[in-house]
Every structure is written in C-alpha cells, then in structure tokens.
Amino acid sequence: MEMKKILGAFLGILVMWSVGQAQQIVLRVLMEDIPETWIIEELLPLFEKETGIRVEFEKMTYIGMHDKLVAQLLAPVNAYDLMEVDFIWAGEFPAAGWLEPLEPYVQRSGFDLSPYLPSMLDLVGYYQGKLYMIPMYSYTMALIYRTDLLNRPDLQEKYKALYGRPLTVPETLEEYVNICKFMTEHAGIPGAAMQGMRGDPNFLEFANYLFAVGGDFVDENWNVILDSPEGRKALELYVENITKAAPVGALNFNLDDTYRVMCQGGAWSFISYWWMLPNLQDCPNVAGKLAIAPVPGGSGVNGGWGWAIPWNSPHKEEAWKFISWVESKEIVRLRALRGHAPTRIDILEDPEVLAKYPFYKDVLPIIAKAKKVPIFAYTAETEDVVGREISLACTGAKTIEQAIADAAKGLEALLKKAGLLR
C-alpha cells in the first residue's frame, strides 16, 4: 500500500512537471520594428492566457532581417519558431525549401482561407501552387494626395485656363505627371515626393508606372517583356516626374524620406503604401487634407507580409496554433481597430472597422486589383538590377532606350539562373 502511495505521488509530480513544461513553451519570432508589430505585441497576453504559450518578439529594422533569417534557415535548428516573410522573399524562401508547406495544418485545423483577398494569397500565400504563407498585412501602393491643393480655387482656375479641363484626381499616368509639374510650378511645392534611391525604393516606385501604362516585367510564361513601348514610356514618365516635379535630392530618397516630406506638407502627392494615409493624419500640416486613390492608370504594386513556419522550427504545431489565433477573425478585427492593414475582405468590410477608418472602403478595390512584381528566387536581386538602370536613366548616364534594354537583359539573366527560362 505504501509503495502504491509513493508511486501515485511520483506519477502526480510527473504529470505536474509535464504540464509545467508545456506551459513553458516560448515561441520566438523575428519581427520588423513597425506599428504592425507593436499592435500584435499588445495582444500577445491574450494568446498566452488562452494557450499557456508565451510569444516573444525580437524586433529590428528591415535592413538586416533577411540575412539574419537566412542564417537561421540554414541551421539544423532555427532560433525562431515562426517568421514573417516579406513578399520580396516569398519566392526565394520556398524555392530553397526553407518553408513548411501549410496545407496539412490548414486541413487539420479547418482554418478558413476564403476571407483573404485572392491578390494577397497570390502574393504571400501560394508559391507555385503550394501554400507556404498566410497573409499577415498588406502594403499595396496607391496614390495619396492633398485635397486642399487639388480643390484650391486659384489652382483650379489656372489649370483650367492652361489645359482646358478641370483639375481633378488624375485618371492616367500622363495626367498625373502633368499635375505634378503644374503643382511644382504654381502651388509652390513639389508635385511628387518620390523615392528615387537605387534598389528597392525606385524599383517598386517605377513598377507602379510600368503597370499604369499597361506594361509588365514578364508574361505568364516568364518571358521578359520589359523592353517594350510600354516599358520605355513608363521610364520616360518616371524620369520626367523625378527631374521636374520632385524635391531636390529625391534621387537619394527612400520611403522614410518621402514620408517626412509629405508629413511636413512639402509635396502635393506621393505613390506609396496605402497605410501611410492613417499615419499621415497625425501630421499637423496635412491632417484632414489627404485622400487616397488608385495609382493613375490602373493597378498599383501589391505588397505585403505573410506568416510562415521555418522547415527547422523547434515548435511547428505551436507555431501554427499562434498563426491560426493571430489570423482569426476576432483577433484580426482587434488588430484592425488599432490600425492594422488588413488582408481579409470581411475585416475591410466590417462595420465597426469602417466606422473608425472609412477610407478602408477605398482600399479594398485597390488591394484587390493590385499587381505583383516577379516573385521568384531572385526577386531581391531584380530590385538591384532594374533599380540600377532606373538610376542611370534619371541621371542621364543612359538613355531611356538603353536603360530599359539593359534592365530587361539583367532580369532575363536572373530568370535563367533561377531555371525559369532556358
């Protein structure tokens, strides 16, 4: 009898120890140090209360994130249990075999993918037909402009006298560039805050111009179609705008620089990430004076991040539990009410969310119609290759024709390296 008591006590202690061990699981995640991360971080205690699993965010700036993640993805065991993946890496990581396929997790848990915008699932969800990511937040690009200048009577009158038509939100890229030049000449401030820094900034900004005139980088078979009349027209208009209607120094501007210019009231417009609009409403010089519209001419560049589980994650099941929790409708709504940039249709149409952010009704079609740049193993390198040629054209070091031709050749070489072209 005494032995049974001792054995029972031992088993009880073992059970308590096992429960304690389960409660001590800590999921570690490398996150970009931006408002989206802070919003989720505020809600983490809810997840720990519900599951007993603690989540710790290691926050850092975007620069350096890629290299830090790759170092862990090459290790036998990852220091991070789950990760956020920028769309720029959404081809590289799965192509290398670094991400866990998520279909089995979705099927076992009954996770509903139907609320997500198809454009977001295409960007940071599926790669070559397999689900590797769950869309986390969107940063589709759009036109953000100052309504006070657009509606100013003297500018309206002057524009009508010069061009014989009303001064309104531009419908084509040519109209947009003309209005930017007009604002520069007659409103006393540059017409466009442009991010002309070589690489990621000018590549993504130029891509909006390319899509706006009906061009593209590749066709459905990965054949490069950048060197085309549309490609040359897009670069010509880009060069015209940055040299004639952008602030001094715009060729070295990145996203942060353009934000500061707009926040200070230093430009009429910029083509940037849509979630800049609510952030700019905190700037006294432009608060209440801004509106959003699609990129003139049609589609803007689609951008976003997705949740993923590394192939070498120490806690894959727990990582999926967190992803399915943070992407549940209840939690995404809480995130949206705090300023999250949604990827789900039901949240962008949610009455409570729309009551706080009425402009979300304008954002939904912008994201839905957005186009993506080529997503493959060398997307990041594509930014550098094409961005270099854009810079050379903007400084006059190359002609429009030569820059586009060389950009196309560089892209073609990367596609061949990736095995997408012979």
C-alpha positions as CSV (number, residue, x, y, z in Angstrom):
1,M,0.0,0.0,0.0
2,E,2.8,2.3,1.0
3,M,4.5,1.6,-2.4
4,K,1.3,2.5,-4.2
5,K,1.1,5.8,-2.4
6,I,4.7,6.6,-3.3
7,L,4.1,5.6,-6.9
8,G,1.0,7.6,-7.1
9,A,2.7,10.6,-5.7
10,F,5.5,10.2,-8.2
11,L,3.1,10.0,-11.1
12,G,1.3,13.1,-9.8
13,I,4.6,15.0,-9.7
14,L,5.4,13.8,-13.2
15,V,2.1,15.0,-14.6
16,M,2.5,18.4,-12.9
17,W,6.0,18.6,-14.3
18,S,4.8,17.7,-17.8
19,V,2.1,20.4,-17.6
20,G,4.6,22.9,-16.4
21,Q,6.9,22.0,-19.2
22,A,4.1,22.6,-21.7
23,Q,3.3,25.9,-20.2
24,Q,6.9,26.9,-20.5
25,I,7.0,26.8,-24.3
26,V,8.1,30.1,-25.7
27,L,7.7,30.9,-29.4
28,R,10.3,33.3,-30.7
29,V,9.7,35.4,-33.7
30,L,11.9,38.0,-35.6
31,M,9.7,40.9,-36.4
32,E,10.2,44.2,-38.2
33,D,10.1,47.1,-35.8
34,I,7.0,48.9,-37.1
35,P,3.5,49.8,-35.9
36,E,2.0,46.5,-37.3
37,T,4.3,44.5,-34.9
38,W,3.5,46.8,-31.9
39,I,-0.2,46.2,-32.5
40,I,0.2,42.4,-32.4
41,E,2.6,42.6,-29.4
42,E,-0.1,44.4,-27.3
43,L,-2.4,41.4,-27.9
44,L,0.1,38.6,-27.1
45,P,-1.1,38.2,-23.4
46,L,-4.4,37.1,-24.8
47,F,-2.8,34.2,-26.6
48,E,-0.7,33.2,-23.6
49,K,-3.9,33.3,-21.4
50,E,-5.7,31.1,-23.9
51,T,-3.0,28.6,-24.7
52,G,-0.3,28.8,-22.0
53,I,2.2,29.5,-24.7
54,R,4.3,32.6,-24.5
55,V,5.4,34.5,-27.6
56,E,8.4,36.8,-27.7
57,F,9.1,39.2,-30.5
58,E,12.7,40.2,-31.3
59,K,12.2,43.5,-33.2
60,M,14.7,45.1,-35.6
61,T,14.7,47.4,-38.6
62,Y,14.1,45.9,-42.1
63,I,17.7,46.2,-43.1
64,G,19.4,43.1,-41.9
65,M,16.3,41.0,-41.3
66,H,16.8,38.9,-44.5
67,D,20.4,38.0,-43.7
68,K,19.5,37.1,-40.1
69,L,16.6,34.9,-41.2
70,V,18.7,33.1,-43.8
71,A,21.4,32.3,-41.3
72,Q,18.8,30.6,-39.1
73,L,17.1,28.8,-42.1
74,L,20.5,27.3,-42.9
75,A,21.0,26.0,-39.4
76,P,19.9,22.5,-38.2
77,V,17.5,24.0,-35.7
78,N,16.1,27.5,-36.1
79,A,16.2,30.1,-33.3
80,Y,12.8,31.3,-34.5
81,D,9.7,29.1,-34.3
82,L,7.8,31.1,-36.9
83,M,8.6,34.1,-39.1
84,E,7.1,36.9,-41.1
85,V,8.1,36.8,-44.8
86,D,8.2,39.9,-46.9
87,F,6.8,39.4,-50.4
88,I,10.3,40.1,-51.8
89,W,11.4,36.8,-50.2
90,A,8.2,34.9,-50.9
91,G,9.8,33.2,-53.9
92,E,13.3,32.8,-52.5
93,F,12.4,31.0,-49.3
94,P,10.0,28.4,-50.6
95,A,12.2,27.8,-53.7
96,A,15.1,26.9,-51.3
97,G,12.9,24.5,-49.3
98,W,13.1,26.7,-46.2
99,L,9.4,26.9,-45.5
100,E,7.0,24.3,-44.2
101,P,4.0,23.6,-46.5
102,L,0.9,24.7,-44.7
103,E,-1.9,22.8,-46.4
104,P,-1.7,19.9,-43.9
105,Y,-2.1,22.4,-41.0
106,V,-5.0,24.2,-42.7
107,Q,-6.8,20.9,-43.3
108,R,-6.3,19.5,-39.8
109,S,-7.4,22.7,-38.1
110,G,-10.2,23.7,-40.5
111,F,-8.6,27.1,-41.0
112,D,-10.7,29.2,-43.4
113,L,-8.8,30.8,-46.3
114,S,-11.9,32.1,-48.1
115,P,-11.9,35.6,-46.4
116,Y,-8.5,36.5,-47.7
117,L,-8.2,38.7,-50.8
118,P,-7.1,36.5,-53.7
119,S,-4.4,39.0,-54.6
120,M,-2.9,38.7,-51.1
121,L,-3.0,34.9,-51.2
122,D,-1.3,35.0,-54.6
123,L,1.4,37.3,-53.2
124,V,2.2,36.0,-49.7
125,G,0.3,32.7,-49.6
126,Y,0.9,30.4,-52.5
127,Y,4.2,29.7,-54.4
128,Q,4.0,27.5,-57.5
129,G,0.6,26.1,-56.4
130,K,1.6,25.3,-52.8
131,L,0.6,27.2,-49.7
132,Y,3.6,28.3,-47.7
133,M,2.3,31.5,-46.0
134,I,-0.8,33.1,-44.5
135,P,-1.2,36.8,-45.4
136,M,-0.3,38.9,-42.5
137,Y,-0.7,42.5,-43.6
138,S,-0.9,44.4,-46.9
139,Y,1.1,47.4,-48.1
140,T,-0.2,47.8,-51.6
141,M,0.8,51.0,-53.2
142,A,-1.6,53.8,-54.1
143,L,-1.8,57.5,-54.8
144,I,-2.0,59.7,-51.7
145,Y,-2.7,63.3,-52.4
146,R,-3.6,66.6,-50.8
147,T,-7.2,67.6,-51.4
148,D,-6.7,71.2,-50.2
149,L,-4.4,71.9,-53.1
150,L,-6.4,70.0,-55.6
151,N,-9.6,72.0,-54.7
152,R,-7.9,75.4,-54.2
153,P,-9.9,77.9,-56.4
154,D,-6.9,79.7,-57.8
155,L,-5.2,76.5,-58.8
156,Q,-8.5,75.2,-60.3
157,E,-8.8,78.3,-62.4
158,K,-5.2,78.3,-63.5
159,Y,-5.3,74.7,-64.5
160,K,-8.5,75.1,-66.5
161,A,-7.0,78.1,-68.3
162,L,-3.8,76.2,-69.2
163,Y,-5.2,72.8,-70.1
164,G,-8.9,73.4,-70.8
165,R,-10.1,70.8,-68.3
166,P,-10.9,70.7,-64.6
167,L,-8.2,70.0,-62.0
168,T,-9.3,66.6,-60.7
169,V,-7.8,63.3,-59.5
170,P,-5.7,62.0,-62.5
171,E,-7.0,59.0,-64.3
172,T,-3.9,58.3,-66.4
173,L,-0.2,58.4,-65.6
174,E,0.4,61.2,-68.1
175,E,-2.2,63.3,-66.3
176,Y,-0.6,62.6,-63.0
177,V,2.8,63.7,-64.2
178,N,1.3,66.8,-65.7
179,I,-0.5,67.7,-62.5
180,C,2.7,67.1,-60.5
181,K,4.6,69.5,-62.8
182,F,1.7,72.0,-62.5
183,M,1.8,71.9,-58.7
184,T,5.5,72.4,-58.7
185,E,5.2,75.5,-60.9
186,H,2.0,77.0,-59.4
187,A,1.4,75.7,-55.9
188,G,4.9,76.5,-54.6
189,I,5.7,72.9,-53.5
190,P,6.9,69.8,-55.4
191,G,4.2,67.8,-57.0
192,A,5.5,64.4,-56.0
193,A,7.6,63.1,-53.1
194,M,9.5,60.3,-54.9
195,Q,11.7,57.6,-53.5
196,G,14.4,57.5,-56.2
197,M,17.1,55.7,-54.1
198,R,18.5,52.8,-56.2
199,G,17.2,49.3,-55.4
200,D,14.0,48.5,-53.5
201,P,12.7,52.2,-53.4
202,N,13.0,53.1,-57.1
203,F,12.3,49.6,-58.4
204,L,8.9,49.4,-56.6
205,E,8.0,53.0,-57.4
206,F,8.8,52.5,-61.1
207,A,6.8,49.3,-61.2
208,N,3.7,51.4,-60.5
209,Y,4.5,53.5,-63.5
210,L,5.0,50.4,-65.6
211,F,1.7,48.8,-64.6
212,A,-0.1,52.1,-65.0
213,V,0.7,52.3,-68.7
214,G,-0.2,48.6,-69.4
215,G,3.3,47.2,-69.2
216,D,4.8,44.4,-67.2
217,F,8.2,42.7,-66.4
218,V,7.3,39.2,-67.6
219,D,4.5,37.4,-69.3
220,E,2.7,34.3,-68.0
221,N,5.5,32.1,-69.3
222,W,8.2,34.2,-67.6
223,N,9.4,35.7,-70.9
224,V,10.8,39.2,-70.2
225,I,8.6,41.9,-71.8
226,L,10.1,44.9,-70.0
227,D,11.9,46.2,-73.1
228,S,8.7,47.3,-74.9
229,P,7.0,50.6,-75.9
230,E,5.1,50.5,-72.5
231,G,8.4,50.0,-70.6
232,R,10.1,52.9,-72.3
233,K,7.0,55.1,-71.8
234,A,6.9,54.3,-68.1
235,L,10.6,55.1,-67.6
236,E,10.3,58.3,-69.6
237,L,7.4,59.5,-67.4
238,Y,9.2,58.4,-64.3
239,V,12.4,60.3,-65.3
240,E,10.2,63.4,-66.2
241,N,8.5,63.4,-62.8
242,I,11.6,62.9,-60.7
243,T,13.6,65.5,-62.5
244,K,10.9,68.1,-62.9
245,A,8.4,67.7,-60.1
246,A,10.1,66.0,-57.1
247,P,12.0,67.6,-54.2
248,V,15.7,68.3,-54.6
249,G,17.6,65.1,-53.6
250,A,14.7,62.8,-54.5
251,L,17.2,60.5,-56.3
252,N,18.5,59.5,-52.9
253,F,15.2,59.4,-51.1
254,N,13.8,56.2,-49.6
255,L,10.4,55.6,-48.1
256,D,11.2,57.4,-44.8
257,D,12.3,60.5,-46.7
258,T,9.1,60.6,-48.7
259,Y,7.0,60.2,-45.6
260,R,8.8,63.1,-43.9
261,V,8.2,65.3,-46.9
262,M,4.5,64.5,-47.0
263,C,4.2,64.9,-43.2
264,Q,5.7,68.3,-43.4
265,G,3.3,69.4,-46.2
266,G,6.2,69.5,-48.6
267,A,4.6,67.9,-51.6
268,W,1.2,67.5,-53.3
269,S,1.3,63.7,-53.6
270,F,3.2,60.5,-53.5
271,I,2.7,57.0,-54.7
272,S,3.3,54.9,-51.6
273,Y,1.9,52.3,-49.3
274,W,-1.7,52.8,-48.6
275,W,-1.3,52.5,-44.8
276,M,0.7,55.7,-44.9
277,L,-2.7,57.6,-45.0
278,P,-3.7,57.0,-41.4
279,N,-0.2,57.6,-40.2
280,L,-0.1,61.0,-42.0
281,Q,-3.3,62.0,-40.3
282,D,-1.2,62.5,-37.2
283,C,0.9,65.2,-39.0
284,P,-0.5,68.7,-38.2
285,N,0.5,70.2,-41.6
286,V,-1.6,67.7,-43.6
287,A,-4.1,66.2,-41.1
288,G,-7.6,66.1,-42.7
289,K,-6.2,67.3,-46.0
290,L,-5.4,63.9,-47.6
291,A,-7.2,61.3,-49.7
292,I,-6.3,58.1,-51.4
293,A,-6.9,56.8,-54.9
294,P,-5.7,54.0,-57.2
295,V,-2.4,54.6,-59.0
296,P,-3.5,56.6,-62.0
297,G,-4.0,54.3,-65.0
298,G,-5.0,51.2,-63.1
299,S,-3.1,48.8,-60.8
300,G,-0.6,49.6,-58.1
301,V,2.1,47.4,-56.9
302,N,0.9,44.7,-54.5
303,G,3.0,44.4,-51.3
304,G,2.6,42.5,-48.1
305,W,4.0,40.2,-45.5
306,G,2.9,36.6,-44.7
307,W,3.3,34.3,-41.7
308,A,5.3,31.2,-42.2
309,I,6.8,28.2,-40.3
310,P,10.5,27.5,-41.0
311,W,11.3,24.0,-42.0
312,N,13.6,23.7,-39.0
313,S,11.3,25.3,-36.4
314,P,11.5,23.7,-33.0
315,H,7.8,24.1,-32.3
316,K,5.9,23.7,-35.6
317,E,2.5,22.7,-34.1
318,E,2.6,25.5,-31.5
319,A,3.7,28.0,-34.3
320,W,0.6,27.0,-36.3
321,K,-1.5,27.5,-33.2
322,F,-0.3,31.0,-33.0
323,I,-0.8,31.8,-36.7
324,S,-4.3,30.5,-36.6
325,W,-5.0,32.5,-33.5
326,V,-3.5,35.8,-34.7
327,E,-5.3,35.4,-38.0
328,S,-8.7,34.5,-36.5
329,K,-11.5,37.0,-37.3
330,E,-11.8,38.1,-33.7
331,I,-8.1,39.0,-33.4
332,V,-7.7,40.5,-36.8
333,R,-10.6,42.7,-36.1
334,L,-8.9,43.9,-32.9
335,R,-5.8,44.5,-34.9
336,A,-7.7,46.5,-37.5
337,L,-9.3,48.7,-34.9
338,R,-5.8,49.5,-33.7
339,G,-4.6,50.4,-37.2
340,H,-3.7,47.0,-38.8
341,A,-3.5,46.9,-42.6
342,P,-5.9,44.0,-43.3
343,T,-5.6,41.3,-45.9
344,R,-9.1,39.9,-45.3
345,I,-12.3,41.1,-47.1
346,D,-14.5,40.6,-44.1
347,I,-12.4,42.9,-42.0
348,L,-12.2,45.6,-44.7
349,E,-16.0,45.5,-44.9
350,D,-16.6,45.2,-41.1
351,P,-19.0,48.0,-39.9
352,E,-17.1,48.6,-36.7
353,V,-13.8,48.9,-38.6
354,L,-15.3,51.1,-41.3
355,A,-16.8,53.4,-38.6
356,K,-13.2,54.1,-37.4
357,Y,-11.5,54.0,-40.8
358,P,-14.0,55.0,-43.5
359,F,-11.3,55.1,-46.2
360,Y,-11.0,51.2,-46.0
361,K,-13.8,51.1,-48.5
362,D,-11.5,52.7,-51.0
363,V,-8.6,50.5,-50.0
364,L,-10.4,47.2,-50.7
365,P,-10.6,47.6,-54.5
366,I,-7.0,49.0,-54.6
367,I,-5.7,45.8,-53.0
368,A,-8.0,43.6,-55.0
369,K,-6.7,44.9,-58.3
370,A,-3.1,45.3,-57.4
371,K,-0.4,43.5,-59.4
372,K,2.8,41.8,-58.2
373,V,6.3,42.2,-59.5
374,P,8.0,38.9,-60.5
375,I,8.2,36.7,-57.4
376,F,10.9,34.1,-57.7
377,A,14.2,33.0,-56.2
378,Y,16.0,36.3,-57.2
379,T,13.4,39.0,-56.6
380,A,15.7,40.9,-54.3
381,E,18.4,40.8,-56.9
382,T,15.9,42.0,-59.5
383,E,15.4,45.2,-57.5
384,D,19.1,45.9,-57.6
385,V,19.5,45.1,-61.3
386,V,16.5,47.1,-62.5
387,G,16.9,49.8,-59.9
388,R,20.5,50.5,-61.2
389,E,19.2,51.1,-64.7
390,I,16.4,53.4,-63.5
391,S,19.0,55.5,-61.6
392,L,21.3,55.7,-64.6
393,A,18.3,56.9,-66.7
394,C,17.3,59.5,-64.1
395,T,20.8,61.0,-64.0
396,G,21.2,61.0,-67.8
397,A,24.0,58.5,-67.7
398,K,22.0,56.2,-70.0
399,T,19.2,56.9,-72.5
400,I,15.7,55.6,-71.8
401,E,16.0,53.0,-74.5
402,Q,19.4,51.7,-73.3
403,A,18.4,51.6,-69.7
404,I,15.2,49.6,-70.4
405,A,17.1,47.2,-72.7
406,D,19.8,46.6,-70.1
407,A,17.3,46.2,-67.3
408,A,15.5,43.6,-69.4
409,K,18.7,41.7,-70.1
410,G,19.6,41.7,-66.4
411,L,16.2,40.4,-65.4
412,E,16.4,37.7,-68.1
413,A,19.8,36.6,-66.7
414,L,18.3,36.2,-63.2
415,L,15.3,34.2,-64.5
416,K,17.7,31.8,-66.4
417,K,19.7,31.5,-63.2
418,A,16.5,30.5,-61.4
419,G,15.7,27.9,-64.0
420,L,12.6,29.7,-65.2
421,L,14.0,30.4,-68.6
422,R,16.2,28.3,-70.9
